[in-house]
Amino acid sequence: MRTAKTVSITLPPELLAKAQDRARSEHRTMSELFREALRHYIAGAEPSDPGWEALLRRTRETGRALGISNEKDVERLSDDFRREA
């Protein structure tokens, strides 16, 4: 039985290209690169970090201003943005 789960993310093309270049230069898979990046992000984003708290506060305020209350709202806004782009 697998202990890992597959996820799907969206990235701007330029960020994807940079990630692919980095993975290639480090002889890693994209999965390895993203796992490591996520570990570093989580380790550096402890809730006691005042910068993290400020980011959460701004994000929540923006979400409320946009009428976002759940994941479906986020998906809807994302789909709308893609259609317009």
C-alpha positions as CSV (number, residue, x, y, z in Angstrom):
1,M,0.0,0.0,0.0
2,R,1.3,3.4,-0.9
3,T,2.1,5.8,1.9
4,A,2.3,8.9,-0.4
5,K,-0.6,10.7,-2.1
6,T,-0.6,12.4,-5.4
7,V,-1.5,16.1,-5.6
8,S,-1.9,18.5,-8.5
9,I,-0.8,22.1,-8.4
10,T,-0.9,25.0,-10.8
11,L,2.2,27.2,-11.5
12,P,2.9,30.1,-13.7
13,P,4.9,28.9,-16.7
14,E,8.0,30.9,-15.7
15,L,8.0,29.4,-12.1
16,L,7.5,25.9,-13.5
17,A,10.5,26.4,-15.9
18,K,12.7,27.6,-13.0
19,A,11.6,24.6,-10.9
20,Q,12.3,22.2,-13.7
21,D,15.8,23.8,-14.3
22,R,16.5,23.5,-10.6
23,A,15.4,19.9,-10.4
24,R,17.5,19.0,-13.5
25,S,20.6,20.8,-12.1
26,E,20.3,19.0,-8.8
27,H,19.5,15.6,-10.5
28,R,16.2,15.4,-8.6
29,T,12.7,14.6,-9.6
30,M,10.1,17.4,-9.4
31,S,8.5,15.5,-6.6
32,E,11.7,15.5,-4.6
33,L,12.2,19.2,-5.3
34,F,8.7,20.1,-4.1
35,R,8.9,17.9,-1.0
36,E,12.1,19.6,0.0
37,A,10.8,23.0,-0.7
38,L,7.6,22.3,1.3
39,R,9.7,21.0,4.3
40,H,11.7,24.2,4.3
41,Y,8.6,26.4,4.0
42,I,6.8,24.7,6.8
43,A,9.9,24.8,9.0
44,G,10.3,28.5,8.4
45,A,6.6,29.4,8.8
46,E,6.0,28.5,12.4
47,P,2.8,30.2,13.8
48,S,4.9,32.0,16.4
49,D,6.6,33.9,13.6
50,P,5.2,37.5,13.6
51,G,5.6,37.8,9.8
52,W,3.6,34.6,9.3
53,E,0.8,36.0,11.6
54,A,0.8,39.2,9.6
55,L,0.6,37.3,6.3
56,L,-2.3,35.2,7.6
57,R,-4.2,38.3,8.8
58,R,-3.8,40.0,5.4
59,T,-4.8,36.9,3.6
60,R,-7.9,36.4,5.6
61,E,-8.9,40.1,5.2
62,T,-8.4,39.8,1.4
63,G,-10.5,36.6,1.4
64,R,-13.3,38.3,3.2
65,A,-13.2,41.3,0.9
66,L,-13.5,39.0,-2.1
67,G,-16.3,37.0,-0.5
68,I,-14.3,33.8,-0.1
69,S,-15.6,31.5,2.5
70,N,-14.6,28.0,1.3
71,E,-12.5,26.1,-1.3
72,K,-15.3,26.3,-3.9
73,D,-15.1,30.1,-3.8
74,V,-11.4,29.9,-4.5
75,E,-11.9,27.4,-7.3
76,R,-14.6,29.7,-8.8
77,L,-12.4,32.7,-8.7
78,S,-9.5,30.8,-10.1
79,D,-11.6,29.5,-13.0
80,D,-12.9,33.1,-13.6
81,F,-9.4,34.4,-13.7
82,R,-8.3,31.7,-16.2
83,R,-11.2,32.4,-18.5
84,E,-10.4,36.1,-18.5
85,A,-6.6,35.5,-19.1
